[in-house]
């Protein structure tokens, strides 16, 4: 499944605030986990944030990605998620 540039931009716009819905965060995880924009660290970060907001699908995707990633990559994704939370809380 490939996403268009406008779909990717829309997804990023939707999560720019603390009130971002888990579905929007999950969609970004999907965008970065498949297609032309594959970035497992980014995908893990977005799935982690969606999972923290209750998305069961994101929890499963995050678990599957973790099996493909190094401990350093997972740590980087977790730091990025914490940083995103800090930025959106201000």
C-alpha positions as CSV (number, residue, x, y, z in Angstrom):
1,X,0.0,0.0,0.0
2,X,1.6,3.3,-1.1
3,X,0.6,6.6,0.2
4,X,0.5,9.8,-1.8
5,X,2.5,12.9,-0.7
6,X,-0.7,14.6,0.1
7,X,-1.9,11.7,2.3
8,X,1.4,11.8,4.1
9,X,1.2,15.6,4.6
10,X,-2.4,15.2,5.9
11,X,-1.3,12.6,8.4
12,X,1.5,14.7,9.7
13,X,-0.8,17.7,10.0
14,X,-3.4,15.7,11.9
15,X,-0.8,14.8,14.7
16,X,0.7,18.2,15.3
17,X,-1.2,18.7,18.5
18,X,-1.4,16.8,21.8
19,X,-5.0,16.0,20.9
20,X,-3.9,13.7,18.0
21,X,-6.1,10.7,17.8
22,X,-4.6,7.2,18.0
23,X,-6.0,6.5,14.5
24,X,-3.9,9.4,13.0
25,X,-0.8,8.2,14.9
26,X,-1.4,4.6,13.7
27,X,-1.8,5.8,10.1
28,X,1.7,7.5,10.3
29,X,3.1,4.2,11.6
30,X,1.6,2.4,8.6
31,X,3.0,5.1,6.2
32,X,6.5,4.6,7.5
33,X,6.3,0.8,7.7
34,X,5.2,0.1,4.1
35,X,5.6,1.4,0.6
36,X,8.3,3.9,-0.5
37,X,8.7,5.7,2.8
38,X,9.9,2.7,4.9
39,X,11.6,3.9,8.1
40,X,11.3,1.4,10.8
41,X,12.4,3.8,13.6
42,X,9.7,6.4,12.5
43,X,7.1,3.6,12.2
44,X,7.9,2.3,15.6
45,X,7.7,5.8,17.1
46,X,4.2,6.4,15.6
47,X,2.9,3.0,16.5
48,X,4.3,3.5,20.1
49,X,2.4,6.8,20.4
50,X,-0.8,5.2,19.0
51,X,-0.5,2.3,21.3
52,X,-0.1,4.6,24.3
53,X,-3.5,6.1,23.3
54,X,-5.1,2.7,23.2
55,X,-4.7,1.4,19.7
56,X,-4.5,-2.4,19.8
57,X,-3.6,-2.6,16.1
58,X,-0.6,-0.3,16.8
59,X,0.5,-2.5,19.7
60,X,0.6,-5.5,17.4
61,X,2.4,-3.6,14.6
62,X,4.9,-2.2,17.1
63,X,5.6,-5.7,18.4
64,X,6.1,-7.1,14.8
65,X,8.5,-4.2,14.0
66,X,10.5,-4.7,17.2
67,X,11.3,-8.2,16.0
68,X,13.0,-6.6,12.9
69,X,14.9,-3.9,14.7
70,X,18.0,-3.7,16.8
71,X,17.9,-2.6,20.4
72,X,19.5,0.7,19.4
73,X,16.9,1.4,16.7
74,X,14.1,0.7,19.3
75,X,15.7,3.0,21.8
76,X,16.0,5.7,19.2
77,X,12.3,5.3,18.3
78,X,11.3,5.5,22.0
79,X,13.4,8.6,22.5
80,X,11.8,10.2,19.4
81,X,8.3,9.4,20.8
82,X,9.2,11.0,24.2
83,X,10.5,14.1,22.4
84,X,7.3,14.3,20.3
85,X,5.3,14.2,23.5
86,X,7.4,17.0,25.0
87,X,7.0,19.2,21.9
88,X,3.3,18.7,21.6
89,X,2.7,19.5,25.3
90,X,4.1,23.0,24.9
